[in-house]
């Protein structure tokens, strides 16, 4: 489920199974007041949620992470210093499973690398 008002998608392109998405973080969001006071950092769980949100929008279906063979946080994201970040997500679908791998970055700084398997959830 998206975290309301945490970020805005500025651009999105899908070409040959590669989603390229630029987002702008809202540095005034309440999540940064507690993580951490005086030194705001985008929580890792929020990065995973943003990846899921981007893929849910692309596939127009609710998704749930089933496996995460690689989730590597390389640098902290301070929303005041780096409000604009980018996602490269290479994705494939086989049945109800989506395999995604990629990175969150800005210019030459890579904040996170990941490999995930997500499942399309049925709505009852």
C-alpha positions as a printed NumPy array, in Angstrom:
array([[  0.   ,   0.   ,   0.   ],
       [  1.484,   3.356,  -0.963],
       [  2.641,   5.669,   1.804],
       [  0.507,   8.789,   1.266],
       [  2.403,  11.971,   0.381],
       [  5.886,  10.421,   0.728],
       [  6.839,  11.019,  -2.9  ],
       [  5.641,  12.101,  -6.323],
       [  6.415,  10.273,  -9.567],
       [  7.919,  12.811, -11.952],
       [  8.446,  10.541, -14.956],
       [  8.094,   6.9  , -15.888],
       [  9.159,   4.95 , -18.935],
       [  8.982,   1.232, -19.678],
       [ 11.139,   0.011, -22.526],
       [ 12.028,  -3.603, -23.217],
       [ 11.211,  -4.721, -19.667],
       [ 13.098,  -1.875, -17.977],
       [ 11.052,   0.549, -15.893],
       [ 12.838,   3.847, -15.413],
       [ 11.117,   6.031, -12.844],
       [ 12.108,   9.402, -11.409],
       [ 10.532,  10.425,  -8.096],
       [ 10.679,  13.449,  -5.827],
       [ 10.693,  12.779,  -2.089],
       [  8.68 ,  15.101,   0.131],
       [ 11.267,  16.044,   2.78 ],
       [  8.542,  17.428,   5.073],
       [  6.771,  14.054,   5.334],
       [  6.11 ,  12.938,   8.917],
       [  8.111,   9.728,   8.451],
       [ 11.327,  11.77 ,   8.385],
       [ 10.537,  13.439,  11.705],
       [ 11.005,  10.097,  13.45 ],
       [ 13.642,   8.586,  11.149],
       [ 15.706,  10.362,  12.347],
       [ 15.132,  13.7  ,  14.115],
       [ 17.684,  16.198,  12.818],
       [ 19.106,  13.639,  10.355],
       [ 16.295,  12.482,   8.04 ],
       [ 16.881,   9.198,   6.224],
       [ 14.53 ,   7.315,   3.906],
       [ 13.854,   3.991,   5.687],
       [ 14.789,   0.834,   3.794],
       [ 11.286,  -0.561,   4.197],
       [  9.976,   2.561,   2.428],
       [ 12.356,   1.929,  -0.488],
       [ 10.961,  -1.6  ,  -0.809],
       [  7.411,  -0.229,  -0.629],
       [  8.198,   2.294,  -3.372],
       [  9.524,  -0.475,  -5.651],
       [  6.346,  -2.468,  -4.99 ],
       [  4.17 ,   0.614,  -5.648],
       [  5.905,   1.289,  -8.963],
       [  5.398,  -2.313, -10.077],
       [  1.767,  -2.35 ,  -8.875],
       [  1.089,   0.726, -10.996],
       [  2.738,  -0.895, -14.006],
       [  0.921,  -4.226, -13.646],
       [ -2.315,  -2.638, -12.338],
       [ -2.537,  -5.301,  -9.653],
       [ -1.727,  -5.63 ,  -5.942],
       [  1.634,  -7.294,  -5.313],
       [  3.345,  -8.883,  -2.359],
       [  7.064,  -9.577,  -2.007],
       [  7.638, -13.347,  -1.753],
       [ 11.421, -13.56 ,  -1.964],
       [ 14.26 , -11.097,  -1.656],
       [ 17.507, -12.846,  -2.571],
       [ 19.314,  -9.499,  -2.723],
       [ 18.494,  -6.298,  -0.885],
       [ 21.623,  -4.242,  -0.387],
       [ 21.514,  -0.73 ,   1.053],
       [ 24.662,   1.065,  -0.071],
       [ 24.098,   4.719,   0.871],
       [ 21.578,   6.618,   2.964],
       [ 19.04 ,   8.832,   1.21 ],
       [ 18.656,  12.193,   2.91 ],
       [ 15.492,  13.744,   1.409],
       [ 16.772,  17.265,   2.075],
       [ 20.068,  16.725,   0.23 ],
       [ 18.771,  14.324,  -2.43 ],
       [ 15.041,  14.857,  -2.976],
       [ 15.153,  13.487,  -6.522],
       [ 15.965,   9.796,  -6.935],
       [ 15.65 ,   7.33 ,  -9.783],
       [ 14.647,   3.688, -10.053],
       [ 15.795,   1.256, -12.72 ],
       [ 13.684,  -1.893, -12.434],
       [ 14.182,  -4.749, -14.897],
       [ 11.098,  -6.956, -14.636],
       [  9.6  , -10.111, -16.117],
       [  6.34 , -11.867, -15.452],
       [  5.697, -15.599, -15.437],
       [  2.149, -16.451, -14.413],
       [  1.404, -14.688, -11.138],
       [  5.079, -14.126, -10.305],
       [  7.126, -11.069, -11.179],
       [ 10.887, -11.095, -10.976],
       [ 12.431,  -7.668, -10.515],
       [ 15.987,  -6.507, -10.162],
       [ 17.563,  -3.124, -10.235],
       [ 18.762,  -0.139,  -8.317],
       [ 17.8  ,   3.132,  -6.718],
       [ 20.258,   5.858,  -7.636],
       [ 20.987,   9.489,  -8.402],
       [ 23.727,  10.337, -10.912],
       [ 26.678,   8.106,  -9.923],
       [ 25.441,   7.419,  -6.371],
       [ 23.732,   4.037,  -5.974],
       [ 21.628,   3.872,  -2.81 ],
       [ 20.206,   0.369,  -3.123],
       [ 20.494,  -2.765,  -5.279],
       [ 17.822,  -5.418,  -5.223],
       [ 16.454,  -8.67 ,  -6.602],
       [ 12.867,  -9.5  ,  -5.69 ],
       [ 10.155, -11.983,  -6.532],
       [  6.664, -10.572,  -6.147],
       [  3.328, -12.318,  -6.421],
       [  0.209, -10.838,  -7.963],
       [ -2.456, -11.067,  -5.283],
       [ -6.017, -12.034,  -6.096],
       [ -8.655,  -9.642,  -4.812],
       [-11.517, -11.429,  -3.072]])
